[in-house]
Every structure is written in C-alpha cells, then in structure tokens.
Amino acid sequence: MSSKTINLEELSNILDGELYFDQLHKTIYATDASVYRKIPLGVVYPKNEGDLKKIIHFATKNNITLIPRTAGTSLAGQCVGEGLIVDVSKHFTKILAFDEHQKTVTVQPGIIRDELNIFLKPYGLFFGPNTSTSNRCMIGGMVGNNSSGTTSIKYGVTRDKVMELKTILSDGSEVIFNEINTTEFHQKRKGSALENKIYQTVFNELSIEENQHEILKEFPKKEIHRRNNGYAVDALLNFELFGGTKNTVNLATLLTGSEGTLAFTTEITIQLNDLPPAKNMMVVAHFNSIQESMEAVVIAMKHNLYTCELMDKTVLDCTKNNREQLKNRFFVEGDPKALLMLEICTDSDDESNKRADALIEDLKKNNMGYFFPK
Ligand SMILES: Cc1cc2nc3c(=O)[nH]c(=O)nc-3n(C[C@H](O)[C@H](O)[C@H](O)COP(=O)(O)OP(=O)(O)OC[C@H]3O[C@@H](n4cnc5c(N)ncnc54)[C@H](O)[C@@H]3O)c2cc1C
C-alpha cells in the first residue's frame, strides 16, 4: 500500500474537510504517546458526518485501514498505523445536547474532557473518569480506550458512563447503540443490514453456554474494574439472553474500549455525576515497600475514598533532580519506596479532617506506613 497507487487527490476533492499527505503531516501523525511509529498514508480532518461516510467508502474501495484519532495521547499505539489517520479533534468539538435534570450530555468525540467539565461545573455536575491527560484528551478517545483515572474508584470508568453511541459502520450506515430490552434485541436481529448482522453475531456467540463459561473463566475478575483488555464481551454476560439476570443490554458497552476498531463514533451520550463534596483533604501515606503500600490499599479503601493513587520510587526519583518538580516534593519525607495519595471529601473542613485522622489511625494500627502528611 502506498500513496502512489492510491489516489488521495480523488478523496480530497470530494471532502468538505482537509486531507494532507505531505511528509510533514505524515511524520507528525506517525506516532501517538507510545513508542510505536508507522508512517500513515495521510491525515484527514473530516468536517462532518458526510465526510466520514466518504472516507469510509474510499477506504473500503481501496482496501486501506482507517485510524480514528482525537488527541493521540494513547500509550499503546492505538493511533498508529499505515492507513489514513482520521483526526476528529478539529471539527467534531461540539456539545450537542445537555439535560440538567437527567444529568446527561451528548457530545461530539473531539471535545476535551476538562473543557466539558468547565461547561458542566455551574450545574454542579461533571464527567467522572479522570485521566492524567484530562486537559487534552478527548471524549472520543476516552470511549475508545475505556479510560479511567484517579476518580474511578468512586465514579467508575468511561464504560460505566456511556449511555449511547451514534456511529458509522464499515458500510457507511449510521447506527445508534443504546440500552434495549430483550424484545428489541430480537427485533434488531431480523434483517440483512450490517446492524442486524452485528446483533445476530453477538447473539450466536454469546448465547452458547460453553462460550459464556469460557469467557467467565478466562477474563480477569469483575472486581478488577480499571482495565481494558480485548473486547468487553464479558460485560455483556449479565444480559438474560447470555446467561445473566438483566433484562436489558447495551452494545455501546462493547464499543467502549474497542479502540476504534469496530465503528466510527460521531456522537456520545454520557451519564454525569454530581460534583464531589467541596472540602477535600489528601493524606499522602509513605511506605517502605511496594508490597506494604498494596496491602495498605485494602485498609484505606474502607474509608470512603475519592482518590487512591500509588506513586512508586521510580516516579519519585524522576522528580529529585528535576528543577521544575523539585518544589513539588515538599511533603516527601525520607526515601519512600511508594506513596499512596488518599483523598477524602466531605462538606466541611472539620469533617474531612476527622475522617483523614481516622484513616491515618487505621493505617498505623495495622503497622502500615511511616509518615502521613495531610
Ligand atoms: C502521561 C499520560 C498519562 C495517562 N494517564 C492515563 C490515565 O490516568 N488513565 C487512562 O485511562 N489513560 C491514561 N493515558 C492514556 C490516554 O491519555 C487516555 O486513554 C486518553 O483518554 C486517550 O484520549 P485521546 O483523546 O488522546 O485518544 P486517542 O489516543 O486519540 O484515541 C484513543 C482510542 O480511541 C479511538 N478513537 C478516537 N476517536 C474515535 C472515534 N471518533 N471513533 C472511534 N474510535 C475513536 C482511537 O482510534 C484510539 O484507539 C495517559 C497517557 C499519557 C501520555
């Protein structure tokens, strides 16, 4: 596959958006935040859904791959490939609908996570999942990666929040995935459209008991919530047709975390949360070993935490000789092998202080940690 044999001008001429296949653009887009590098065929900034359909048809006709991309902060090469990079961070940046009462918002994939939360703040709401890259990563990419972060122990991961995805499938058809009941599921299986085939395939594979057992046996435990490994077929098994007890299912669950490999997302409806209580306090417990810090998590988690994040010696050492970060080490005592950042939130400073003290007391009682600034 090379841009010489594929007539990208032909695609460029029919788009409202822009398509580049010069060396500079291709080099810039050859990587994301990972160590991987592949020179793509070109980079396209679709302007609207019509453009996306044209791009998909062009890709099918020329047998090339498409790599959806928002901020490109992925760490495992999700946005790296030899096909066409489809960057929606430029033109798909709108908030389309907001329902304060239902606490939902519908956005295009290119809206930045923190910017969405700035919009939501006056309403006392926010989108919970919080990656370290939240000031630049975008909701489309968060859905693609099923992103999670510091707040996920309290507010869940992106998959828990996605209510509906409007998508374009590989044949150019527009399909909405949202919560449906058993009757609707059977209805969607009827027909020969690609959407129907998707429901048929999911039904054929997941209604087989042997497959259900195999998935339950081989997938990580449900309690390991912050993970993204393979298609989340295990998350569909709570549906009554697949051996579970729930009478509804939502295939957006499966699309979330599918890293842009199943469909192109154009609209995302997410469930929001009330902002956490305003008075927060961080306890930074110091440990002499990683093992000890891990064991301390079990105790700490009983204290209704809003954040529980580990920082190990490798990361801490990076800050030792870094002029910019040196000032941020003011709370570090000695040479800890690990720190746990444990956040408590309540409605009053006094209450947060009391809860922080109770947490510290509990850790000390269990001989966990040696220093506990707050
Ligand atoms: C320093 C650093 C810290 C990080 N910390 C965290 C963290 O705490 N938690 C965490 O979960 N991740 C973390 N990440 C990884 C990454 O930042 C997040 O997963 C982020 O949410 C990705 O968003 P993005 O906009 O950059 O997506 P991208 O990297 O652009 O894309 C992510 C995936 O989504 C797909 N995609 C994008 N748009 C669409 C679309 N419209 N339709 C279909 N598929 C689409 C892409 O193809 C890709 O597979 C970190 C990365 C870095 C560099």
The ligand as an ORCA input file, in Angstrom:
! r2SCAN-3c Opt
* xyz 0 1
  C       1.204     10.900     30.583
  C      -0.010     10.074     30.271
  C      -0.860      9.716     31.297
  C      -2.001      8.941     31.027
  N      -2.841      8.634     32.054
  C      -3.938      7.898     31.814
  C      -4.836      7.593     32.872
  O      -4.670      8.031     34.006
  N      -5.902      6.803     32.578
  C      -6.139      6.337     31.317
  O      -7.126      5.644     31.113
  N      -5.321      6.643     30.304
  C      -4.243      7.411     30.507
  N      -3.418      7.739     29.467
  C      -3.761      7.282     28.108
  C      -4.633      8.301     27.325
  O      -4.272      9.613     27.656
  C      -6.124      8.139     27.611
  O      -6.549      6.835     27.345
  C      -6.989      9.168     26.844
  O      -8.311      9.101     27.300
  C      -6.996      8.980     25.350
  O      -7.674     10.077     24.782
  P      -7.229     10.719     23.405
  O      -8.185     11.806     23.069
  O      -5.805     11.066     23.408
  O      -7.492      9.470     22.453
  P      -6.633      8.925     21.237
  O      -5.316      8.470     21.724
  O      -6.655      9.896     20.117
  O      -7.535      7.667     20.838
  C      -7.788      6.622     21.734
  C      -8.508      5.485     21.021
  O      -9.812      5.898     20.676
  C     -10.040      5.716     19.284
  N     -10.921      6.802     18.827
  C     -10.735      8.133     18.941
  N     -11.770      8.800     18.392
  C     -12.624      7.869     17.922
  C     -13.875      7.923     17.229
  N     -14.452      9.084     16.919
  N     -14.468      6.767     16.881
  C     -13.899      5.567     17.191
  N     -12.726      5.449     17.835
  C     -12.103      6.586     18.202
  C      -8.653      5.761     18.647
  O      -8.606      5.083     17.423
  C      -7.829      5.064     19.719
  O      -7.921      3.664     19.565
  C      -2.278      8.516     29.700
  C      -1.420      8.902     28.666
  C      -0.301      9.672     28.944
  C       0.565     10.092     27.804
*
